[in-house]
Amino acid sequence: MESPNRTIIDCCKAFCLTCCLWTTHSVLAQDDPYKLQVEVKQQGNTFNTQASFKLPLTPCQAWNYIVDYDAAIQIPGVVSSKTTRMGPVKTRVERSLRETFLFFPIRMRTVIEFTETAGKGTDFVQVEGEAKSHRGSWRLEPSTEGTVFRYQATSEPDSSIPMPVIRYFLDKRLRSSFAAMAQAGAQRSGTDCPA
């Protein structure tokens, strides 16, 4: 029989993973300058996440932001991010996360491989980490007054974590993680882009 502390730690890991992976309910923000939308649908043990936000960035600025993988440290819970270039269009990112749940500190690590399509977006897949699987994409869409960032992912958490706990963390932290990303990205407006 597992100890209560082990169960709490497993629950906290689910939360940290969700925040890290950027992955149930629909949220449409009112009075939101980024027009942030987040939707997560559960199908069995799998979560399908779609999110989008609009930033006042040129296509070049948006591309530079989406491939600045280490900027993730501006998202609450992300402690470190180390990027290793694997080739002209492949990157491996190792992230460390730290969250607290019921006064218990939880630390996690994940490694994600990104494949880049210049100016269009990225596809990603977790190669190491706490989830059974996590894969998805970011797409950039030029629009009036900026660029729309579109995220989609399919994730299957570790089965040892109770589903109600995972859903609790999704409800409480997912939107705020995307909002932090949008806010950090908006600060890139006006930055130089190479010609």
C-alpha positions in Angstrom: 0.0 0.0 0.0 1.3 3.4 -1.0 1.9 6.0 1.7 -0.2 9.1 1.8 2.9 11.2 1.1 3.7 9.2 -2.0 0.1 9.8 -3.3 0.4 13.5 -2.7 3.7 13.6 -4.5 2.3 11.7 -7.4 -0.6 14.2 -7.5 1.7 17.1 -7.5 3.8 15.6 -10.3 0.6 15.5 -12.4 0.2 19.2 -11.8 3.7 20.1 -12.6 3.6 18.1 -15.8 0.5 19.8 -16.9 2.1 23.2 -16.4 5.3 22.2 -18.1 3.7 20.7 -21.1 1.3 23.6 -21.5 -1.8 21.3 -21.7 -11.5 20.5 -18.5 -13.1 23.2 -19.4 -13.5 25.9 -22.1 -12.2 29.4 -21.2 -12.9 32.4 -23.2 -11.4 35.5 -21.7 -13.3 38.8 -21.6 -11.4 42.0 -21.7 -8.3 40.1 -22.5 -5.8 42.0 -24.7 -4.4 38.7 -26.0 -7.8 37.1 -26.8 -6.6 34.0 -24.9 -8.6 30.8 -25.4 -8.0 27.5 -23.7 -9.9 24.3 -24.1 -9.1 20.9 -22.8 -11.1 17.8 -23.5 -10.7 14.5 -21.8 -11.1 11.3 -23.7 -10.5 8.3 -21.4 -7.0 8.9 -19.9 -6.0 11.3 -22.7 -6.3 15.1 -22.7 -6.6 17.0 -25.9 -5.6 20.7 -25.5 -6.2 23.6 -27.8 -5.2 27.1 -27.0 -4.6 30.4 -28.8 -3.6 33.9 -28.1 -2.9 37.0 -30.3 0.2 39.2 -29.8 1.2 42.5 -31.5 4.2 40.9 -33.1 5.4 40.8 -36.7 5.9 37.3 -38.2 9.6 37.6 -37.6 9.2 38.6 -33.9 6.6 35.8 -33.4 9.0 33.2 -34.9 11.9 34.4 -32.7 9.7 34.1 -29.6 8.3 30.7 -30.4 11.8 29.2 -30.9 13.2 31.0 -27.8 12.6 27.8 -25.8 14.5 29.0 -22.7 12.0 31.9 -22.4 9.8 29.3 -20.6 11.4 30.2 -17.4 9.0 33.2 -17.3 6.2 30.7 -16.8 5.4 30.0 -13.1 6.7 26.6 -12.1 9.4 26.4 -14.7 12.7 26.6 -12.9 15.2 25.9 -15.7 15.3 25.3 -19.4 18.3 24.1 -21.4 18.2 24.0 -25.2 20.5 21.8 -27.3 20.4 22.3 -31.1 20.3 18.9 -32.8 20.4 20.0 -36.4 19.1 22.8 -38.6 15.4 22.1 -37.7 15.7 20.0 -34.6 16.0 21.1 -31.0 16.0 19.2 -27.7 14.8 21.1 -24.6 15.3 19.9 -21.0 13.2 21.6 -18.4 13.1 21.4 -14.6 9.9 22.2 -12.8 9.0 22.9 -9.2 5.5 23.3 -7.7 4.1 23.0 -4.2 1.0 21.1 -3.4 -0.3 21.0 0.2 3.1 22.3 1.4 5.0 19.5 -0.4 7.6 20.7 -2.9 7.5 18.7 -6.1 10.3 18.6 -8.6 10.1 17.2 -12.1 12.1 17.0 -15.3 11.0 16.6 -18.9 12.8 16.5 -22.2 11.0 17.6 -25.4 12.2 17.4 -29.0 11.0 20.2 -31.3 11.0 20.1 -35.1 10.8 23.6 -36.6 9.2 24.8 -39.8 10.7 28.3 -40.2 8.2 31.0 -39.8 5.2 28.6 -39.5 5.6 26.8 -36.2 7.0 23.8 -34.4 6.0 20.2 -33.7 7.0 18.6 -30.4 7.2 15.3 -28.7 8.2 14.3 -25.1 11.2 11.9 -25.2 11.7 11.7 -21.5 9.5 12.7 -18.6 6.6 12.1 -16.3 3.9 11.6 -18.8 3.2 8.4 -20.7 3.0 10.5 -23.8 2.9 14.2 -24.8 3.0 15.5 -28.4 1.6 18.5 -30.2 2.4 21.7 -32.2 2.6 25.4 -32.2 1.4 27.3 -35.3 1.9 31.0 -36.1 -0.8 32.7 -38.2 -0.3 36.3 -39.3 -3.4 38.5 -38.7 -4.4 42.1 -38.6 -2.4 43.8 -35.8 -0.1 40.9 -35.1 0.2 37.1 -35.0 -2.1 34.4 -33.6 -0.2 31.6 -31.7 -2.1 28.3 -31.9 -1.2 25.4 -29.6 -2.6 21.9 -29.8 -1.4 18.8 -27.8 -2.4 15.3 -26.8 -1.2 14.1 -23.5 -1.5 11.0 -21.5 -0.5 11.4 -17.8 1.1 8.6 -15.8 -1.7 6.3 -14.8 -0.7 6.2 -11.1 -2.0 9.8 -10.7 -5.7 10.0 -9.8 -7.7 11.6 -12.6 -9.6 14.0 -10.3 -6.3 15.4 -9.2 -5.1 15.9 -12.7 -8.3 17.7 -13.6 -8.0 19.9 -10.5 -4.6 21.1 -11.6 -5.8 21.6 -15.2 -8.6 23.8 -14.0 -6.4 25.9 -11.6 -3.2 26.4 -13.5 -3.4 25.8 -17.3 -5.0 29.1 -18.3 -2.5 31.1 -16.1 0.4 29.4 -17.8 -0.8 30.4 -21.2 -1.5 33.9 -20.0 2.1 34.2 -18.7 3.4 33.1 -22.1 1.2 35.7 -23.8 2.3 38.4 -21.5 6.0 37.5 -21.9 5.6 37.4 -25.7 3.9 40.8 -25.9 7.1 42.3 -24.4 8.8 41.3 -27.7 6.9 43.9 -29.6 9.2 46.5 -31.1 12.3 44.2 -30.9 14.6 44.1 -33.9 14.4 41.2 -36.4 17.2 40.3 -38.8 16.4 41.0 -42.4 
